[in-house]
Amino acid sequence: MDYLKTIYLLSILMVASCSPSEQKNSDQENHTTEIVDNKLLDSIYKKDLEIRELDAQTDTIRLEDYDKVHRNMVFEQLSQGLVITPRDKFKASWILQHTNVTSCEGELKSISPENFLLAYHLMIAAIRDTAKFHQKVPVKMAALNYDRYLLFT
C-alpha cells in the first residue's frame, strides 16, 4: 500500500513538472523538440470509450475488469514520465476517473479515492497547458473528479 502512495505522490510531482520544452543541440542551434502524444494512452482511451459504448447498448460488460488493467497501465506510464502532452493528461485523467466503488455497511466507498485527486490534477494540468482544453467538458471533468475525491474521503 505504501508503494501505491509513493507512486501517487511521484505522479503528482511529475504532472506538475511535465511540460514541453526546447532543447539545444551541440551546434548551439535551438530546435523545438516535437513532443508527440502517448500512443498507449491513446489506445487505452479509445478502448475505454468503446467498452463503455458497448456496455451502454448491451449492459453485459464488467467494466472493472477493463478499468483495473487500464488504471494500472496509466500508473505505469506516469511512473515512467510518459504522460507529457495535454492530451496525454486528459486521457490519463479520463481513465483514472473510472475507479470502482463498493458498498460497505450501506455506504459507497471508493477502492482508491486518491485516483480521483490524481485525475483532477492531471485534468487541471491539461487545461493549464493548452487553450484548446478550455472547454466545458474538461473543466466539468476536473470539477467532477475533485467532487468525487471529496465525496469518498
RAJO-V223242 format. One record per backbone hydrogen bond with DSSP energy under -0.5 kcal/mol. NH is the residue of the N-H (numbers start at 1). CO is the residue of the C=O. E is the energy in kcal/mol with one decimal. If there is no record, write none. Layout:
nh=NH co=CO e=E
nh=NH co=CO e=E
//
This chain:
nh=5 co=1 e=-1.9
nh=6 co=2 e=-2.2
nh=7 co=3 e=-2.2
nh=8 co=4 e=-2.6
nh=9 co=5 e=-2.4
nh=10 co=6 e=-2.7
nh=11 co=7 e=-2.7
nh=12 co=8 e=-2.4
nh=13 co=9 e=-2.2
nh=14 co=10 e=-2.5
nh=15 co=11 e=-2.5
nh=16 co=12 e=-1.9
nh=17 co=13 e=-1.3
nh=18 co=14 e=-1.6
nh=19 co=17 e=-0.8
nh=23 co=31 e=-1.4
nh=25 co=29 e=-1.6
nh=28 co=25 e=-1.8
nh=31 co=23 e=-1.6
nh=33 co=21 e=-0.7
nh=33 co=31 e=-0.5
nh=34 co=32 e=-0.6
nh=35 co=33 e=-0.5
nh=36 co=34 e=-0.6
nh=39 co=37 e=-0.5
nh=42 co=38 e=-2.0
nh=43 co=39 e=-2.2
nh=44 co=40 e=-2.5
nh=45 co=41 e=-2.8
nh=46 co=42 e=-2.4
nh=47 co=43 e=-2.3
nh=48 co=44 e=-2.5
nh=49 co=45 e=-2.3
nh=50 co=46 e=-2.3
nh=51 co=47 e=-2.8
nh=52 co=48 e=-1.9
nh=53 co=49 e=-2.1
nh=54 co=50 e=-2.4
nh=55 co=51 e=-2.4
nh=56 co=52 e=-2.2
nh=57 co=53 e=-1.5
nh=58 co=54 e=-2.5
nh=59 co=55 e=-2.7
nh=63 co=61 e=-1.3
nh=65 co=62 e=-1.3
nh=66 co=62 e=-0.7
nh=66 co=63 e=-0.9
nh=67 co=63 e=-3.2
nh=68 co=64 e=-2.3
nh=69 co=65 e=-0.7
nh=70 co=66 e=-2.7
nh=71 co=67 e=-3.0
nh=72 co=68 e=-2.2
nh=73 co=69 e=-1.9
nh=74 co=70 e=-2.2
nh=75 co=71 e=-2.6
nh=76 co=72 e=-2.0
nh=77 co=73 e=-2.2
nh=78 co=74 e=-2.7
nh=79 co=75 e=-2.7
nh=80 co=76 e=-1.3
nh=81 co=78 e=-1.6
nh=82 co=77 e=-2.9
nh=84 co=82 e=-0.9
nh=89 co=85 e=-2.3
nh=90 co=86 e=-2.5
nh=91 co=87 e=-2.6
nh=92 co=88 e=-2.7
nh=93 co=89 e=-2.4
nh=94 co=90 e=-2.4
nh=95 co=91 e=-2.1
nh=96 co=92 e=-2.5
nh=97 co=93 e=-1.9
nh=98 co=95 e=-1.5
nh=99 co=97 e=-0.9
nh=102 co=109 e=-3.2
nh=104 co=102 e=-0.5
nh=104 co=107 e=-3.5
nh=107 co=104 e=-1.5
nh=109 co=102 e=-3.5
nh=111 co=100 e=-2.5
nh=115 co=112 e=-2.0
nh=116 co=113 e=-1.0
nh=117 co=113 e=-1.2
nh=118 co=114 e=-2.6
nh=119 co=115 e=-2.6
nh=120 co=116 e=-2.2
nh=121 co=117 e=-2.4
nh=122 co=118 e=-2.5
nh=123 co=119 e=-2.3
nh=124 co=120 e=-2.6
nh=125 co=121 e=-2.2
nh=126 co=122 e=-2.3
nh=127 co=123 e=-2.6
nh=128 co=124 e=-2.7
nh=129 co=125 e=-2.3
nh=130 co=126 e=-0.9
nh=130 co=127 e=-0.5
nh=133 co=130 e=-1.1
nh=134 co=131 e=-1.9
nh=135 co=133 e=-2.2
nh=139 co=135 e=-1.7
nh=140 co=136 e=-3.0
nh=141 co=137 e=-2.7
nh=142 co=138 e=-2.5
nh=143 co=139 e=-2.1
nh=144 co=140 e=-2.7
nh=145 co=141 e=-2.7
nh=146 co=142 e=-2.1
nh=147 co=143 e=-2.6
nh=148 co=144 e=-2.6
nh=149 co=145 e=-2.3
nh=150 co=146 e=-2.5
nh=151 co=147 e=-2.7
nh=152 co=148 e=-2.3
nh=153 co=149 e=-0.6
nh=153 co=150 e=-0.8
//
